[in-house]
Amino acid sequence: MKLIKLDAIDSTNEFLKGISSKEALENFTVVTAENQTKGKGQMGAVWNSEVGKNLIMSVLVKDFLLEITQVFNLNIAVSLAVITALKKNNIPDLSIKWPNDILSANKKIGGILIENSIKSDGTILSIVGLGLNVNQTNFEGLPKASSLAVVTGKEFDKEKLLLEIIAHLEMNVAASKLNPASLRQQFVDLLYKKGVPMPFANSKDEKFMGMIQGISPVGRLQVLLEDDSVAEFDIKEIQMLY
């Protein structure tokens, strides 16, 4: 694993995309930054982080996805790698808020953003961005955010966490090639509020009640509705109200 450490950058994802387009990087090359000025989340959201407090990283994954319909398999591998590493560090009440937020109890402690590009030869190259709130303790104005330090009362070694996450990611990528169904079930079992009646809103801001059942083969969220039908939603089509 090659590790590139930066003091400050606009986006670790953009930096890694840039250098990967110019040179052949080894698989699981990682870029980290102490400060990220234009961190990105899902659907254009901004990821804000205190300088030096949190784990801001991007990792290159190649030779894994064979076709674009498999992209959610990488989401599963990454999410489970983070969860496994955090469990080993005794972080309590861990879950995954679909599709890729990492929660402790009902507070967000991490987020994942995966950007895929298809090369001219048909191969898929993925840049996995991870923001993990580690030692930051001030979340004023962010009532749904927390960190490892807040939930445990102690500080953590960010680089040790990074190495643990990458080690588990490499194992999950290998395991997914052999038995993707097993990892998929682990992901489903960790879904936040799975099997619990919850209020949702659709893309038209219409409110409805539903119960998360699982995910489709391409990663769409499966929700049991009040008429006993099961509907599937993409990330832009549904919002959990909690």
PyMOL commands that set and color helices and strands:
alter all, ss='L'
color gray80, all
select helices_A, chain A and resi 12-20+42-44+68-88+148-152+158-178+180-189+235-237
alter helices_A, ss='H'
color red, helices_A
select strands_A, chain A and resi 3-9+30-36+55-61+94-97+101-104+107-118+124-132+197-202+207-215+221-225+230-233+238-240
alter strands_A, ss='S'
color yellow, strands_A
deselect
rebuild
show_as cartoon
